[in-house]
Amino acid sequence: MSEACQILHRVFNALPRLDANYSEQTIPRNGIYILFEKGETAHGTDRIVRIGTHTGQDNLRQRLKEHLFTPNKDRSIFRKHIGRCFLNKNNDPFLARWDLDLTNRENRLRYKNQINQKKLIETENAVTSYMQEKFSFVVFAEPIKSKRCDLETQLIATVAQCEDCHPSPSWLGNHHPNSAIKKSGLWNVQGRTKTPLTTSQAKDLAATLTD
């Protein structure tokens, strides 16, 4: 497990690194993104902290925008995780409201009087600032939905189950209410316990990405 994870860290750290100032033209329309976070290291290099993809065809660019730029926690579980950590760290009771799903009109009307809009905007802005300041990422193309979704799960499992990948004591995710995130060191909940890549599979992927 550790060897496969080490291979992934080596190959992903070698890909062209992007940040919040990326050009949209550098992003494939379909693929997988790998995120790194300032201050987090593993296997002698930057530690992988999140792996993700998209389900809608040709939607990778939009998905990245939703994570990094769009102040809407209900369009990005990643943003919701970051906000949960900020609020939980400060024992802020607004956490219960942050967790509410306001995606549909019915819920927006139902919870309208329970949401402090000023606090919501402040938290969204804090999340956006953190995302843009702390994260960098790499991407690679995979046009076939079934393949990229399966590979996303395998990549998550490989990193989550690696005994040599640990979050730093100062990692923001240590303040998450969900112990699964604190334990794995990943901003991912789904896929952690699935079947990981073998060392051979990791080497094959690395060879594909470095051709």
C-alpha positions in Angstrom: 0.0 0.0 0.0 2.7 2.4 1.0 4.7 1.7 -2.3 1.6 2.3 -4.5 0.9 5.6 -2.6 4.5 6.7 -2.9 4.3 6.1 -6.7 1.2 8.2 -6.9 2.7 11.0 -4.9 5.8 11.0 -7.0 3.9 11.1 -10.4 1.3 13.6 -9.3 3.9 16.0 -7.8 5.7 15.9 -11.1 2.7 17.0 -13.2 2.3 20.7 -14.0 1.0 22.5 -10.8 -1.9 24.9 -11.0 -3.4 27.3 -8.4 -6.3 29.6 -8.2 -4.9 31.7 -11.0 -5.0 28.9 -13.5 -6.1 29.4 -17.1 -9.3 27.5 -17.9 -7.7 26.3 -21.2 -5.2 24.3 -19.2 -8.0 22.1 -17.7 -9.3 19.2 -19.7 -13.1 19.0 -20.1 -13.2 15.6 -18.5 -10.7 14.2 -16.0 -9.5 13.9 -12.4 -8.0 16.5 -10.1 -5.5 16.0 -7.3 -5.2 18.6 -4.6 -2.3 19.6 -2.4 -2.4 21.9 0.7 0.3 24.2 2.0 2.1 22.7 5.0 1.1 19.1 4.3 3.8 16.6 3.2 4.1 12.8 2.7 6.6 10.5 1.1 9.1 13.4 1.0 6.9 15.6 -1.1 3.6 17.5 -1.0 0.9 15.4 0.4 -2.2 14.6 -1.6 -5.2 15.9 0.4 -8.1 15.5 -1.9 -8.9 13.5 -5.1 -12.0 14.3 -7.1 -13.7 14.1 -10.5 -17.1 15.0 -11.9 -20.2 13.1 -13.1 -21.5 15.5 -15.8 -19.8 15.1 -19.1 -17.4 18.0 -20.0 -17.9 19.4 -16.5 -14.4 19.3 -14.9 -13.8 23.0 -15.4 -17.1 23.9 -13.8 -16.5 21.6 -10.9 -13.2 23.3 -10.1 -14.9 26.7 -10.3 -17.5 25.5 -7.8 -14.8 24.4 -5.3 -12.5 27.4 -5.6 -14.6 30.4 -6.6 -18.3 29.9 -6.1 -19.6 30.9 -2.7 -22.2 28.2 -2.4 -21.4 25.4 0.1 -24.3 23.3 -1.2 -22.7 23.0 -4.6 -19.4 21.8 -3.2 -19.1 19.3 -0.4 -15.4 20.2 -0.3 -16.3 23.8 0.6 -18.8 22.6 3.2 -16.0 20.5 4.8 -13.7 23.6 5.0 -16.5 25.7 6.6 -17.3 23.0 9.1 -13.7 23.0 10.3 -13.6 26.8 10.7 -16.8 26.8 12.6 -16.1 23.7 14.7 -12.6 25.0 15.6 -14.2 28.1 17.1 -17.1 26.3 18.7 -19.4 28.4 16.6 -23.1 27.4 16.9 -23.6 28.5 13.3 -22.2 25.1 12.3 -25.7 23.6 12.7 -27.0 26.1 10.1 -24.0 25.7 7.8 -24.9 22.0 7.6 -28.4 22.7 6.3 -28.9 22.0 2.6 -30.3 25.0 0.9 -30.1 23.7 -2.6 -33.9 23.5 -3.3 -36.4 26.3 -3.0 -38.5 24.4 -0.4 -35.5 24.2 2.0 -34.6 27.9 1.4 -38.1 28.9 2.4 -38.2 26.5 5.3 -35.0 27.6 6.9 -35.1 31.3 5.8 -35.6 32.6 9.3 -33.0 30.3 10.8 -30.1 31.5 8.6 -28.0 34.5 9.5 -27.2 35.7 6.0 -24.4 38.0 7.1 -22.7 35.0 8.9 -23.3 32.8 5.9 -21.6 35.3 3.6 -18.7 35.8 6.0 -18.1 32.0 6.2 -18.4 31.5 2.5 -15.8 34.3 2.0 -13.5 32.8 4.5 -13.7 29.4 2.8 -13.0 31.0 -0.6 -9.9 32.8 0.8 -8.6 29.6 2.3 -9.2 27.5 -0.8 -7.4 30.0 -3.1 -4.5 30.6 -0.7 -3.8 27.1 0.5 -4.5 24.7 -2.3 -2.8 23.9 -5.5 -3.7 21.0 -7.9 -2.9 18.9 -10.9 -5.3 17.4 -13.4 -5.2 14.7 -16.0 -7.7 13.8 -18.6 -10.1 10.8 -18.6 -13.0 11.2 -21.1 -14.9 8.0 -20.1 -17.1 8.6 -17.1 -17.1 5.0 -15.7 -13.3 4.9 -15.9 -12.7 8.2 -14.2 -15.2 7.4 -11.4 -13.7 4.0 -10.7 -10.1 5.4 -10.8 -11.1 8.3 -8.4 -12.3 5.7 -5.9 -9.2 3.6 -6.2 -6.9 6.6 -5.8 -8.8 7.8 -2.7 -8.6 4.3 -1.2 -4.9 4.0 -2.0 -4.0 7.3 -0.2 -6.5 6.8 2.7 -5.2 3.4 3.5 -1.5 4.3 3.3 0.2 4.0 6.7 2.8 6.5 5.8 0.5 9.4 4.9 -0.5 11.5 8.0 -1.8 15.0 8.4 0.3 17.5 10.2 -0.7 18.6 13.7 -1.8 22.0 12.3 -3.9 20.6 9.5 -7.3 22.4 9.3 -9.0 19.0 8.8 -8.1 18.0 12.4 -11.0 20.2 13.4 -13.6 18.5 11.3 -16.6 17.0 13.2 -16.2 13.8 11.2 -13.4 11.6 12.6 -13.1 9.9 9.2 -11.5 13.0 7.7 -9.2 13.4 10.7 -8.1 9.8 10.5 -7.5 9.6 6.7 -6.0 13.1 6.3 -8.1 13.5 3.2 -10.9 16.0 2.4 -12.8 12.9 1.1 -15.3 10.8 3.0 -16.5 8.4 0.2 -14.2 5.8 -1.2 -11.8 5.5 1.7 -12.5 1.8 2.4 -12.8 0.6 -1.1 -10.2 -1.5 -3.0 -7.0 0.5 -3.6 -4.6 0.3 -6.5 -2.0 -2.4 -6.5 1.7 -1.4 -6.9 1.6 -2.7 -10.4 -1.5 -0.6 -11.2 0.0 2.5 -9.7 3.1 2.0 -11.9 1.0 1.5 -15.0 -0.9 4.8 -14.2 2.4 6.6 -13.7 3.7 5.3 -17.0 0.6 6.5 -18.7 0.8 10.0 -17.2 4.5 10.4 -17.9 4.5 9.2 -21.5 
